[in-house]
Amino acid sequence: MVAATALWAPRFVIIRDSLARIDPVALVCNRFAVATLLLVIVLVARRQCSGRREAWRAACSGGLFAAGGFPFQAIGLQTTTAGTRRS
């Protein structure tokens, strides 16, 4: 749990700082494009691109829901402060 938190938590700071220069929607689109490219490369290298249609449908719908939620998180990081930050 500590390792997962140590790897997960800095992501919010990095994203928050990136939002000073990048539009939230553009940031999310770029993150998903890079993730998709890396996943395709791994699947092609492992020759596991084929699969059941139901699995692909579920994966695509899950990705669409995630892509729909991430802009809200990015916009929220632009407009809110951390609970420990003192103004």
Secondary structure, DSSP 8 states (H G I E B T S, - for coil): -HHHHHHHTHHHHHHHHHTTTS-HHHHHHHHHHHHHHHHHHHHHHHT-----HHHHHHHHHHHHHHHHHHHHHHHHHHH---TT---
